[in-house]
Amino acid sequence: MVNLFNSIKAIIVCALTTGIYTLYVSTSSFQDQLAREGQEVGKIEALMHYSTLIDVWSRMLSGWFYLFAICFISCFLLMLWLKPPDKLFKL
């Protein structure tokens, strides 16, 4: 069921999901790069290491909108597919 409230919820959920996924994938990539250099560090330590060397945020957010668009389209299609409950079957 598509309405304004559900659309706003879909935007918020898609933004959070995409942001968390982007952060996880980027930090995993940074961690793997450091592991190849012989440094065993955690994800946050790898992010902090690369944030001092390069512009991390522009690199991390380069593909963010594409993932957000896919997530939002899938949420929108799910809202179109879901229908309000039938009143005939209500007791």
RAGI-V735547 format. One record per residue. RES is the residue in three letters. PHI is phi in whole degrees, -180 to 180 (999 if undefined). Layout:
BEGIN
((RES:PHI) (RES:PHI))
END
This chain:
BEGIN
((MET:999) (VAL:-97) (ASN:-149) (LEU:-63) (PHE:-62) (ASN:-68) (SER:-67) (ILE:-65) (LYS:-62) (ALA:-64) (ILE:-64) (ILE:-65) (VAL:-64) (CYS:-66) (ALA:-65) (LEU:-66) (THR:-62) (THR:-66) (GLY:-64) (ILE:-66) (TYR:-64) (THR:-62) (LEU:-63) (TYR:-64) (VAL:-66) (SER:-65) (THR:-68) (SER:-65) (SER:-65) (PHE:-63) (GLN:-64) (ASP:-64) (GLN:-64) (LEU:-70) (ALA:-66) (ARG:-67) (GLU:-84) (GLY:100) (GLN:-104) (GLU:-95) (VAL:-130) (GLY:-81) (LYS:-65) (ILE:-67) (GLU:-63) (ALA:-66) (LEU:-63) (MET:-66) (HIS:-64) (TYR:-75) (SER:-70) (THR:-83) (LEU:-96) (ILE:-134) (ASP:-81) (VAL:-67) (TRP:-66) (SER:-69) (ARG:-70) (MET:-72) (LEU:-89) (SER:-64) (GLY:-104) (TRP:-66) (PHE:-66) (TYR:-61) (LEU:-66) (PHE:-62) (ALA:-63) (ILE:-63) (CYS:-64) (PHE:-67) (ILE:-63) (SER:-67) (CYS:-65) (PHE:-65) (LEU:-65) (LEU:-64) (MET:-65) (LEU:-68) (TRP:-74) (LEU:-75) (LYS:-123) (PRO:-64) (PRO:-64) (ASP:-68) (LYS:-80) (LEU:-70) (PHE:-91) (LYS:-76) (LEU:-96))
END
